Amino acid sequence: MELVSRSDVAFARQQFGVSERRACELLLVNRSSHRYRQRAEGASDLRAALVASAQEYPRFGYRRLRVVLASQGLRANHKRVWRVYRECGLSVRRHRRRHVRRPAAARPDLTGCNQEWAMDFVHDALEDGRCLRALNVIDCYTRECLAIEVRPSLSGRVVTEVL
């Protein structure tokens, strides 16, 4: 869909001798959109005050800067402050969290079986809702399963017996 300019409506009025209402209707343009005039007053004042406040308070976002501007006597709604804030390229710098970097523990080289075992707990439910829990013990070198213990519940005592 192409945009229709004011000059297109003026051309249609002049060429066909119709009213503004009829020209807008023929060109499928809302009259309110055709008659709209953007108000530019105060945008430069708001922009200058917003940039100055942002430099003075670098950790303030646009919402807190709007409160600062209101205390200075410049009233503007939040949408306008946000639009000017973004047009000026302002934003609060976000700090990345610092994470402690720990080197990974060196894994021992396994040369034979029974040097390292791994165990894992698995659970499932039967159709009637009863739970089953399974303890699997695996040799890390051979990948052989050494033990599988399946019970409704596995206590610490059972785990020690299996190991």
Summary of the structure (lengths in Angstrom):
residues: 163
radius of gyration: 36.5
end to end distance: 74.3
largest distance: 100.8
contacts: 330
relative contact order: 0.07
helix: 39%
strand: 15%
